[in-house]
Amino acid sequence: MVGKMEDAKLRLDPTWRWPDGWRDRLVAIVGLSDPDAPIADQIAAQGLSGINPDVPLLAVPTFKFSAKERAAIGHRLPFLP
């Protein structure tokens, strides 16, 4: 998903469609590293407390990822359109 959003952002187009018809709006993506911490606190800790409320936000529970998966995606989060 992060890769799709990064590609869509490069096109500077608010909507995006794959040849197979998949289409979605750009969204912000943040990782959640603590299952017990409130989502709002984790978003604020990443410096995103002032994020535009009109931008959809996808919160990904990275605490469920393997160490290898976290290493592969961690440097790409948070993603802001």
Z-matrix of the N, CA and C atoms (Angstrom, degrees):
N
C 1 1.439
C 2 1.526 1 111.52
N 3 1.338 2 116.59 1 -42.36
C 4 1.468 3 119.05 2 -179.74
C 5 1.524 4 109.63 3 -60.56
N 6 1.328 5 117.44 4 -42.94
C 7 1.462 6 120.73 5 178.93
C 8 1.517 7 112.01 6 -60.31
N 9 1.314 8 117.46 7 -41.16
C 10 1.466 9 120.90 8 178.46
C 11 1.529 10 110.68 9 -63.20
N 12 1.327 11 116.85 10 -41.59
C 13 1.461 12 120.25 11 -179.84
C 14 1.528 13 110.90 12 -68.84
N 15 1.338 14 117.17 13 -38.79
C 16 1.470 15 119.95 14 177.75
C 17 1.519 16 110.56 15 -62.41
N 18 1.323 17 117.10 16 -43.61
C 19 1.464 18 120.72 17 178.03
C 20 1.517 19 111.09 18 -63.94
N 21 1.318 20 116.56 19 -42.78
C 22 1.461 21 120.51 20 -179.59
C 23 1.520 22 110.91 21 -63.51
N 24 1.324 23 117.00 22 -38.65
C 25 1.462 24 121.41 23 179.57
C 26 1.521 25 110.55 24 -62.39
N 27 1.308 26 117.62 25 -38.61
C 28 1.466 27 121.13 26 179.48
C 29 1.518 28 112.23 27 -62.22
N 30 1.322 29 116.38 28 -29.74
C 31 1.465 30 120.64 29 -179.43
C 32 1.521 31 112.25 30 -79.81
N 33 1.349 32 116.58 31 -10.12
C 34 1.462 33 122.14 32 179.24
C 35 1.530 34 111.95 33 52.93
N 36 1.293 35 115.77 34 41.51
C 37 1.451 36 122.79 35 -178.43
C 38 1.527 37 107.23 36 -122.89
N 39 1.338 38 119.04 37 128.69
C 40 1.463 39 120.19 38 -177.16
C 41 1.523 40 113.96 39 -67.23
N 42 1.305 41 117.41 40 -19.10
C 43 1.457 42 120.57 41 174.84
C 44 1.516 43 108.07 42 -124.73
N 45 1.279 44 115.99 43 162.30
C 46 1.458 45 119.54 44 -173.38
C 47 1.516 46 108.46 45 -150.00
N 48 1.304 47 117.47 46 137.88
C 49 1.452 48 120.58 47 -178.63
C 50 1.525 49 110.11 48 -134.63
N 51 1.340 50 115.41 49 127.45
C 52 1.452 51 121.59 50 172.34
C 53 1.519 52 108.79 51 -77.14
N 54 1.328 53 119.00 52 159.34
C 55 1.466 54 121.00 53 176.72
C 56 1.528 55 113.01 54 -55.38
N 57 1.330 56 117.21 55 -27.82
C 58 1.469 57 119.38 56 -179.74
C 59 1.533 58 112.24 57 -82.24
N 60 1.335 59 116.97 58 1.14
C 61 1.454 60 120.53 59 175.88
C 62 1.513 61 115.14 60 100.25
N 63 1.369 62 118.61 61 -7.46
C 64 1.458 63 119.82 62 178.52
C 65 1.511 64 109.19 63 -60.84
N 66 1.298 65 116.34 64 133.89
C 67 1.458 66 119.71 65 -178.74
C 68 1.522 67 109.17 66 -144.30
N 69 1.288 68 115.54 67 139.29
C 70 1.449 69 119.42 68 178.16
C 71 1.516 70 108.83 69 -157.07
N 72 1.322 71 115.72 70 162.00
C 73 1.458 72 121.65 71 174.72
C 74 1.517 73 108.54 72 -85.42
N 75 1.312 74 115.34 73 157.56
C 76 1.455 75 119.55 74 173.14
C 77 1.526 76 108.84 75 -65.26
N 78 1.317 77 116.39 76 139.86
C 79 1.455 78 121.72 77 178.52
C 80 1.519 79 109.16 78 -132.53
N 81 1.315 80 116.15 79 155.35
C 82 1.458 81 121.24 80 171.27
C 83 1.524 82 106.62 81 -83.74
N 84 1.331 83 116.76 82 143.62
C 85 1.461 84 120.78 83 -179.43
C 86 1.529 85 108.16 84 -128.49
N 87 1.316 86 115.82 85 126.10
C 88 1.460 87 121.15 86 177.85
C 89 1.522 88 108.95 87 -124.57
N 90 1.316 89 115.46 88 150.83
C 91 1.457 90 120.79 89 176.86
C 92 1.519 91 110.58 90 -95.71
N 93 1.318 92 115.86 91 141.67
C 94 1.462 93 121.94 92 175.48
C 95 1.522 94 107.17 93 -108.41
N 96 1.324 95 116.81 94 117.03
C 97 1.461 96 120.38 95 -174.52
C 98 1.524 97 113.59 96 -100.00
N 99 1.323 98 117.56 97 -10.79
C 100 1.468 99 120.98 98 -176.26
C 101 1.525 100 109.69 99 -130.42
N 102 1.334 101 118.13 100 116.01
C 103 1.461 102 120.02 101 -177.72
C 104 1.525 103 113.66 102 -67.43
N 105 1.333 104 117.66 103 -18.76
C 106 1.464 105 120.98 104 -177.00
C 107 1.520 106 114.01 105 -97.48
N 108 1.329 107 118.23 106 -15.31
C 109 1.465 108 121.43 107 -178.49
C 110 1.527 109 109.72 108 -83.59
N 111 1.330 110 117.02 109 142.56
C 112 1.463 111 119.57 110 176.97
C 113 1.531 112 111.30 111 -59.87
N 114 1.308 113 115.92 112 142.21
C 115 1.473 114 120.78 113 -179.14
C 116 1.520 115 110.74 114 -57.06
N 117 1.334 116 117.64 115 -44.25
C 118 1.472 117 120.80 116 -179.01
C 119 1.525 118 111.32 117 -58.85
N 120 1.338 119 116.85 118 -38.98
C 121 1.468 120 120.13 119 178.81
C 122 1.523 121 111.23 120 -65.91
N 123 1.317 122 117.30 121 -39.62
C 124 1.468 123 120.89 122 -179.96
C 125 1.530 124 110.75 123 -68.80
N 126 1.312 125 116.86 124 -36.30
C 127 1.467 126 120.66 125 176.78
C 128 1.528 127 109.34 126 -65.32
N 129 1.322 128 116.96 127 -45.17
C 130 1.466 129 121.39 128 179.40
C 131 1.526 130 111.40 129 -63.01
N 132 1.335 131 117.24 130 -37.85
C 133 1.461 132 121.33 131 -179.98
C 134 1.525 133 112.22 132 -64.03
N 135 1.331 134 116.63 133 -23.29
C 136 1.462 135 121.28 134 178.28
C 137 1.527 136 111.28 135 -90.69
N 138 1.345 137 116.17 136 8.03
C 139 1.456 138 121.14 137 177.63
C 140 1.515 139 113.64 138 78.37
N 141 1.316 140 116.91 139 23.73
C 142 1.464 141 120.59 140 -175.86
C 143 1.520 142 112.98 141 -113.72
N 144 1.313 143 118.11 142 21.14
C 145 1.467 144 119.85 143 -176.85
C 146 1.526 145 111.98 144 -62.95
N 147 1.316 146 118.04 145 -24.79
C 148 1.455 147 121.39 146 -179.65
C 149 1.520 148 113.71 147 -98.78
N 150 1.326 149 117.76 148 21.30
C 151 1.461 150 121.22 149 -178.09
C 152 1.529 151 110.56 150 -60.66
N 153 1.296 152 116.31 151 142.98
C 154 1.457 153 122.73 152 179.70
C 155 1.533 154 109.33 153 -59.24
N 156 1.342 155 118.26 154 120.96
C 157 1.469 156 119.89 155 -178.82
C 158 1.524 157 114.00 156 -68.00
N 159 1.325 158 117.62 157 -11.63
C 160 1.462 159 120.58 158 178.25
C 161 1.530 160 112.32 159 -83.66
N 162 1.330 161 116.81 160 -10.35
C 163 1.469 162 121.44 161 179.15
C 164 1.528 163 108.28 162 -90.61
N 165 1.323 164 118.35 163 122.24
C 166 1.467 165 119.33 164 176.69
C 167 1.524 166 110.09 165 -59.49
N 168 1.317 167 115.68 166 143.78
C 169 1.459 168 121.77 167 -177.21
C 170 1.523 169 109.35 168 -121.95
N 171 1.321 170 115.67 169 127.48
C 172 1.457 171 122.29 170 176.19
C 173 1.523 172 107.45 171 -108.39
N 174 1.324 173 116.83 172 116.88
C 175 1.460 174 121.94 173 178.89
C 176 1.526 175 108.15 174 -100.22
N 177 1.324 176 116.23 175 119.60
C 178 1.461 177 122.48 176 -174.62
C 179 1.528 178 109.63 177 -104.40
N 180 1.341 179 118.15 178 124.02
C 181 1.471 180 120.33 179 -179.51
C 182 1.527 181 111.77 180 -76.10
N 183 1.323 182 116.25 181 79.30
C 184 1.464 183 120.26 182 -176.88
C 185 1.527 184 112.29 183 -65.82
N 186 1.334 185 118.01 184 -15.96
C 187 1.464 186 120.47 185 176.76
C 188 1.529 187 110.54 186 -65.62
N 189 1.311 188 118.28 187 -16.77
C 190 1.466 189 122.42 188 177.03
C 191 1.535 190 111.70 189 -87.82
N 192 1.325 191 117.79 190 -10.81
C 193 1.457 192 122.13 191 -178.43
C 194 1.528 193 110.06 192 -77.85
N 195 1.323 194 115.35 193 155.44
C 196 1.460 195 119.85 194 171.55
C 197 1.529 196 108.45 195 -72.61
N 198 1.318 197 116.77 196 164.71
C 199 1.469 198 120.72 197 177.93
C 200 1.524 199 110.41 198 -58.29
N 201 1.327 200 116.86 199 -38.87
C 202 1.462 201 120.95 200 179.40
C 203 1.533 202 110.79 201 -65.03
N 204 1.321 203 117.12 202 -41.75
C 205 1.471 204 120.45 203 178.94
C 206 1.525 205 111.13 204 -66.53
N 207 1.337 206 117.04 205 -41.58
C 208 1.473 207 120.09 206 177.91
C 209 1.521 208 110.73 207 -62.35
N 210 1.335 209 117.40 208 -40.07
C 211 1.466 210 120.98 209 179.28
C 212 1.525 211 111.02 210 -65.44
N 213 1.321 212 116.91 211 -35.18
C 214 1.466 213 121.03 212 -178.15
C 215 1.520 214 112.71 213 -73.57
N 216 1.326 215 117.55 214 -30.30
C 217 1.466 216 119.90 215 -173.87
C 218 1.526 217 113.18 216 -111.90
N 219 1.315 218 117.95 217 -22.47
C 220 1.454 219 122.03 218 -172.54
C 221 1.516 220 115.30 219 -53.11
N 222 1.315 221 117.69 220 -40.15
C 223 1.466 222 120.58 221 -178.45
C 224 1.531 223 112.31 222 -72.18
N 225 1.331 224 117.65 223 -10.35
C 226 1.462 225 121.22 224 -178.95
C 227 1.530 226 112.63 225 -99.02
N 228 1.329 227 116.15 226 -0.67
C 229 1.463 228 120.55 227 179.91
C 230 1.515 229 109.70 228 -115.18
N 231 1.297 230 120.39 229 145.65
C 232 1.451 231 124.92 230 -2.81
C 233 1.522 232 111.35 231 -74.28
N 234 1.327 233 114.97 232 152.88
C 235 1.459 234 121.62 233 175.23
C 236 1.524 235 107.41 234 -107.60
N 237 1.317 236 115.42 235 127.92
C 238 1.473 237 120.87 236 176.93
C 239 1.526 238 108.54 237 -120.13
N 240 1.325 239 116.26 238 130.52
C 241 1.476 240 118.17 239 179.56
C 242 1.520 241 111.75 240 -70.81
